[in-house]
């Protein structure tokens, strides 16, 4: 039986961390074959070390800024005599050029993971562009860029509901005052600026889970912009899946992991409890691929039509921009061009949170 690093984290972690750990574990088990070369962006002190050990990878590349203690990890791993080789780079991949640090002909990664840091890269378009070009540089042809990020579609739609309820109750109050906080029993989301329009980059918010001492700072990830910049970097979109859907897709194989973690995550049939559903719905997976022209034609990320991209935030909607893909419509008329024409569709989210029209 495969050892379970997910369970090893159980005793000290909150519900939301257990749920996100579940998703990370499944991604590693599904996408990482034995002896793969894995690159871990913003790896910190490598909290996922046990996952890489279990996956029997061949080589590990850790990248993070100098303040994260990578030298300590490097020394510790050298003393442990791990079954796989490793190397570490102290740099910020959304600011610095990886090409200046890689040797000519050096092996590239089969998979690049970015499990935590994508939202902070969305402080600016320049940071996202640099990150994605570095990812493309690091990947072998045919390799995958995979990660987990807060689902801006869910957050945006919750915010829309909040604003709608506020205006319904406060029609006689100042029209320019907008509520900037989203609350549930599990978390609180507070936007730094009260406004009804979300810019594509730099929209900061604080996410604080119940029981946590401090809040995490994030920026909304504008998914159409992510797709556009990924294509510029030579990465093709494969899938963006809210973690509630991701759980349903993988429940038959992996629900036992959550059931073993305790009674507060799923019911006896392996279905998510309401609180777990609420927390998982805040996150999404993303998967891109660097095409390998020698093996198969590249996947088709829809092409932006000339002039269809602009930064006007008016008219943002919450429709599900992936429905056309599910219905087999994958050409540009139904893809990214449509996303941009509708403006501001941030990504997937639970169906009940999608608004048919913008406020």
C-alpha positions as CSV (number, residue, x, y, z in Angstrom):
1,X,0.0,0.0,0.0
2,X,1.3,3.5,-0.9
3,X,2.3,5.5,2.1
4,X,0.0,8.5,2.8
5,X,1.8,11.8,3.3
6,X,-1.6,13.5,3.4
7,X,-2.5,11.8,6.7
8,X,0.9,12.7,8.2
9,X,-0.2,16.4,8.3
10,X,-3.5,15.7,10.0
11,X,-2.8,16.4,13.7
12,X,-1.8,20.0,13.4
13,X,-3.7,21.4,10.4
14,X,-7.0,23.2,10.0
15,X,-9.7,21.9,7.8
16,X,-8.9,24.1,4.9
17,X,-5.2,23.1,5.0
18,X,-6.2,19.4,5.1
19,X,-8.4,19.9,2.0
20,X,-5.8,21.8,0.0
21,X,-3.2,19.1,1.0
22,X,-5.6,16.5,-0.3
23,X,-5.7,18.3,-3.7
24,X,-1.9,18.7,-3.8
25,X,-1.4,15.0,-3.0
26,X,-3.8,13.9,-5.8
27,X,-2.1,16.2,-8.3
28,X,1.3,14.7,-7.5
29,X,0.0,11.1,-7.7
30,X,-1.8,11.7,-11.0
31,X,0.8,13.7,-12.9
32,X,4.2,12.8,-11.5
33,X,5.6,9.5,-12.9
34,X,8.6,7.7,-11.4
35,X,12.0,9.3,-12.1
36,X,10.4,12.6,-13.3
37,X,12.2,15.9,-13.0
38,X,10.1,18.2,-10.9
39,X,10.5,21.9,-10.5
40,X,8.8,23.5,-7.4
41,X,8.3,27.2,-7.7
42,X,8.2,29.2,-4.4
43,X,9.1,26.0,-2.6
44,X,9.9,27.6,0.8
45,X,11.3,25.0,3.1
46,X,9.7,22.3,0.9
47,X,6.7,21.3,3.0
48,X,5.8,18.8,0.3
49,X,9.1,16.8,0.7
50,X,7.2,13.6,1.7
51,X,5.1,13.8,-1.5
52,X,8.2,14.0,-3.7
53,X,9.8,11.1,-1.7
54,X,6.7,8.9,-2.3
55,X,6.5,9.8,-6.0
56,X,10.0,8.4,-6.5
57,X,11.1,11.3,-8.6
58,X,14.4,11.4,-10.3
59,X,15.4,15.0,-9.8
60,X,14.1,18.0,-7.8
61,X,14.5,21.7,-8.6
62,X,13.5,24.1,-5.9
63,X,13.2,27.8,-6.6
64,X,12.4,30.6,-4.1
65,X,13.6,33.9,-2.9
66,X,16.7,34.0,-0.7
67,X,14.8,34.7,2.6
68,X,13.1,31.3,2.6
69,X,16.0,29.2,4.0
70,X,16.9,27.2,0.9
71,X,20.5,26.7,2.0
72,X,19.2,24.9,5.1
73,X,17.0,22.6,3.0
74,X,19.9,21.9,0.7
75,X,22.3,21.0,3.5
76,X,19.6,18.8,5.2
77,X,18.9,16.9,1.9
78,X,22.6,16.3,1.2
79,X,22.9,14.7,4.7
80,X,19.9,12.5,4.1
81,X,21.3,11.0,0.9
82,X,17.9,11.0,-0.9
83,X,17.1,8.6,-3.7
84,X,16.9,11.5,-6.1
85,X,19.2,14.4,-7.0
86,X,18.3,18.0,-6.3
87,X,19.3,21.6,-6.9
88,X,18.1,24.9,-5.6
89,X,18.0,28.5,-7.0
90,X,17.6,31.5,-4.8
91,X,15.6,33.9,-7.0
92,X,12.1,35.3,-7.6
93,X,10.8,33.6,-10.8
94,X,8.2,36.4,-11.4
95,X,11.0,39.0,-11.4
96,X,14.3,37.4,-12.5
97,X,15.2,35.7,-15.8
98,X,15.8,32.0,-15.3
99,X,17.8,31.8,-18.5
100,X,20.6,33.7,-16.8
101,X,20.9,30.9,-14.2
102,X,20.5,27.8,-16.3
103,X,23.4,26.1,-18.1
104,X,23.2,25.5,-21.8
105,X,21.9,22.0,-22.5
106,X,20.8,21.5,-18.9
107,X,18.0,19.1,-18.3
108,X,14.6,20.7,-18.1
109,X,11.6,19.7,-15.9
110,X,8.8,17.3,-16.8
111,X,6.5,19.2,-14.5
112,X,6.6,22.6,-12.9
113,X,4.5,23.1,-9.8
114,X,3.3,26.4,-8.4
115,X,1.2,25.5,-5.4
116,X,0.9,28.8,-3.5
117,X,2.3,31.9,-5.1
118,X,0.4,32.6,-8.3
119,X,-1.9,35.3,-6.8
120,X,1.0,37.5,-5.7
121,X,2.4,37.4,-9.2
122,X,-0.8,39.1,-10.3
123,X,0.3,42.3,-8.7
124,X,1.2,43.3,-12.3
125,X,1.1,42.0,-15.8
126,X,4.9,42.2,-16.0
127,X,5.3,39.7,-13.1
128,X,2.8,37.2,-14.6
129,X,4.5,37.4,-18.0
130,X,8.0,36.9,-16.5
131,X,6.7,33.9,-14.4
132,X,5.2,32.2,-17.4
133,X,8.2,32.7,-19.7
134,X,10.4,31.2,-16.9
135,X,8.0,28.3,-16.6
136,X,8.1,27.7,-20.4
137,X,11.9,27.9,-20.3
138,X,12.1,25.4,-17.4
139,X,9.8,22.8,-19.1
140,X,10.7,20.1,-21.5
141,X,8.4,19.9,-24.6
142,X,5.4,18.0,-23.5
143,X,5.8,19.1,-19.9
144,X,3.1,20.4,-17.6
145,X,2.6,23.5,-15.5
146,X,0.3,22.7,-12.6
147,X,-0.8,24.4,-9.5
148,X,-3.5,25.5,-7.0
149,X,-4.7,29.0,-6.5
150,X,-7.6,30.8,-4.9
151,X,-10.6,30.7,-7.3
152,X,-11.2,34.3,-8.2
153,X,-14.5,33.4,-9.9
154,X,-15.9,32.1,-6.6
155,X,-14.6,35.1,-4.7
156,X,-15.9,37.6,-7.3
157,X,-19.4,36.0,-7.3
158,X,-19.6,36.0,-3.5
159,X,-18.6,39.6,-3.6
160,X,-21.3,40.4,-6.2
161,X,-23.9,38.7,-4.0
162,X,-22.6,40.8,-1.1
163,X,-22.9,44.0,-3.1
164,X,-26.4,43.1,-4.4
165,X,-27.6,42.4,-0.9
166,X,-26.1,45.6,0.4
167,X,-27.8,47.7,-2.3
168,X,-31.1,46.0,-1.7
169,X,-30.9,46.9,2.0
170,X,-29.3,50.2,1.7
171,X,-31.0,51.9,-1.2
172,X,-31.3,55.2,0.8
173,X,-27.6,55.3,1.7
174,X,-24.6,56.8,-0.1
175,X,-24.3,55.1,-3.5
176,X,-20.5,55.2,-3.5
177,X,-20.1,53.1,-0.4
178,X,-19.4,49.4,-1.2
179,X,-19.0,46.6,1.3
180,X,-15.5,45.2,1.2
181,X,-15.8,42.1,3.3
182,X,-17.0,38.5,2.7
183,X,-17.7,36.3,5.7
184,X,-18.5,32.7,6.4
185,X,-18.1,30.4,9.4
186,X,-14.8,29.2,7.9
187,X,-13.1,32.4,6.6
188,X,-13.2,36.1,6.1
189,X,-12.1,37.9,2.9
190,X,-11.4,41.6,3.0
191,X,-10.6,43.7,0.0
192,X,-8.1,46.5,0.6
193,X,-10.1,49.0,-1.5
194,X,-13.8,49.3,-1.6
195,X,-14.9,49.3,-5.2
196,X,-17.3,47.5,-7.5
197,X,-14.8,47.2,-10.4
198,X,-11.9,44.7,-10.3
199,X,-8.8,45.5,-12.3
200,X,-7.2,42.6,-14.1
201,X,-4.0,43.0,-12.0
202,X,-3.2,44.2,-8.6
203,X,-6.6,43.7,-6.9
204,X,-5.5,42.8,-3.4
205,X,-7.4,41.1,-0.6
206,X,-6.8,39.5,2.8
207,X,-7.9,35.9,3.3
208,X,-8.2,34.7,6.9
209,X,-9.4,31.3,8.0
210,X,-11.1,30.6,11.3
211,X,-8.5,29.7,13.8
212,X,-5.6,31.3,11.9
213,X,-3.7,34.0,13.7
214,X,-3.0,36.1,10.7
215,X,-4.4,36.7,7.2
216,X,-2.8,35.8,3.9
217,X,-2.5,38.5,1.2
218,X,-3.5,37.6,-2.3
219,X,-4.3,39.3,-5.6
220,X,-7.3,38.2,-7.7
221,X,-6.1,35.9,-10.6
222,X,-7.8,37.1,-13.8
223,X,-8.0,33.8,-15.7
224,X,-8.5,35.2,-19.2
225,X,-5.3,37.2,-18.7
226,X,-3.6,34.1,-17.4
227,X,-4.6,32.2,-20.6
228,X,-3.5,35.1,-22.9
229,X,-0.1,35.5,-21.2
230,X,0.4,31.7,-21.1
231,X,-0.1,31.4,-24.8
232,X,2.4,34.2,-25.4
233,X,4.9,32.2,-23.4
234,X,4.2,29.0,-25.4
235,X,2.0,27.3,-22.9
236,X,-1.3,25.8,-23.9
237,X,-4.3,25.7,-21.6
238,X,-5.6,22.3,-20.6
239,X,-7.8,22.6,-17.6
240,X,-8.9,24.9,-14.8
241,X,-11.1,23.1,-12.3
242,X,-12.7,24.3,-9.1
243,X,-11.6,22.0,-6.2
244,X,-15.2,21.0,-5.5
245,X,-15.4,19.6,-9.1
246,X,-11.8,18.3,-8.7
247,X,-12.9,16.3,-5.6
248,X,-16.0,14.9,-7.4
249,X,-13.8,13.8,-10.4
250,X,-11.4,12.0,-8.0
251,X,-13.7,11.0,-5.2
252,X,-13.9,7.3,-6.1
253,X,-10.1,6.9,-6.0
254,X,-9.2,9.3,-3.2
255,X,-12.2,10.0,-0.9
256,X,-10.7,7.4,1.5
257,X,-7.8,9.8,2.2
258,X,-10.3,12.4,3.5
259,X,-12.3,9.9,5.5
260,X,-9.2,8.7,7.2
261,X,-8.4,12.3,8.1
262,X,-11.4,12.6,10.4
263,X,-15.2,13.0,10.6
264,X,-15.3,16.7,9.8
265,X,-14.5,16.7,6.1
266,X,-16.8,14.2,4.4
267,X,-19.9,12.1,5.3
268,X,-19.8,8.3,5.5
269,X,-20.5,8.1,1.8
270,X,-17.4,10.2,1.0
271,X,-19.4,13.3,0.0
272,X,-18.1,16.7,1.1
273,X,-19.8,18.2,4.1
274,X,-21.1,21.8,3.6
275,X,-18.2,23.4,5.4
276,X,-15.7,21.4,3.4
277,X,-17.5,22.3,0.2
278,X,-17.5,26.0,1.1
279,X,-13.7,25.9,1.8
280,X,-12.8,23.8,-1.2
281,X,-14.8,26.1,-3.5
282,X,-12.4,28.9,-2.7
283,X,-9.6,27.1,-4.7
284,X,-9.0,25.9,-8.2
285,X,-6.4,23.8,-10.0
286,X,-4.8,24.9,-13.2
287,X,-3.0,22.8,-15.8
288,X,-1.1,24.1,-18.8
289,X,1.2,22.1,-21.2
290,X,4.2,23.1,-23.3
291,X,3.5,21.4,-26.6
292,X,5.9,18.9,-28.1
293,X,5.7,19.4,-31.9
294,X,7.6,16.1,-32.5
295,X,5.0,14.0,-30.8
296,X,1.6,15.6,-31.5
297,X,0.1,18.8,-32.8
298,X,-0.2,21.4,-30.0
299,X,-3.4,21.7,-28.0
300,X,-5.5,24.6,-29.2
301,X,-5.8,27.5,-26.8
302,X,-8.3,29.9,-28.4
303,X,-6.7,32.8,-30.1
304,X,-7.6,36.4,-29.2
305,X,-9.2,38.2,-32.1
306,X,-7.5,41.5,-33.0
307,X,-8.7,44.3,-30.8
308,X,-10.8,42.1,-28.6
309,X,-8.6,42.6,-25.6
310,X,-8.9,45.8,-23.6
311,X,-8.8,46.8,-19.9
312,X,-12.3,48.2,-19.7
313,X,-13.7,46.6,-16.5
314,X,-17.3,47.5,-17.2
315,X,-19.8,44.8,-17.8
316,X,-17.9,42.0,-16.1
317,X,-20.0,38.8,-15.9
318,X,-19.9,35.5,-14.0
319,X,-21.0,33.0,-16.7
320,X,-19.2,29.7,-17.0
321,X,-16.6,30.2,-19.8
322,X,-15.8,26.5,-19.9
323,X,-19.3,25.3,-20.9
324,X,-18.5,25.7,-24.6
325,X,-15.5,23.4,-24.2
326,X,-17.7,20.8,-22.5
327,X,-20.0,21.0,-25.5
328,X,-17.2,20.5,-27.9
329,X,-16.9,24.1,-29.1
330,X,-13.2,24.8,-29.0
331,X,-12.6,27.3,-31.9
332,X,-11.8,30.9,-31.3
333,X,-15.4,32.0,-31.7
334,X,-16.3,30.2,-28.6
335,X,-13.1,30.5,-26.6
336,X,-10.8,33.2,-25.4
337,X,-12.3,35.8,-27.8
338,X,-15.7,35.2,-26.1
339,X,-14.1,35.5,-22.6
340,X,-12.7,38.8,-23.5
341,X,-15.8,40.2,-25.1
342,X,-17.7,39.4,-21.9
343,X,-14.9,41.0,-19.9
344,X,-14.0,40.1,-16.3
345,X,-14.9,36.5,-16.2
346,X,-12.3,35.4,-13.7
347,X,-12.5,31.7,-14.0
348,X,-14.6,28.7,-12.9
349,X,-16.7,28.5,-9.8
350,X,-19.5,26.5,-8.2
351,X,-22.6,26.8,-10.4
352,X,-24.8,28.4,-7.8
353,X,-22.3,31.3,-7.6
354,X,-22.4,32.2,-11.2
355,X,-24.4,35.3,-12.2
356,X,-26.1,35.4,-15.6
357,X,-25.5,39.1,-15.8
358,X,-23.2,41.7,-14.3
359,X,-24.5,43.9,-11.6
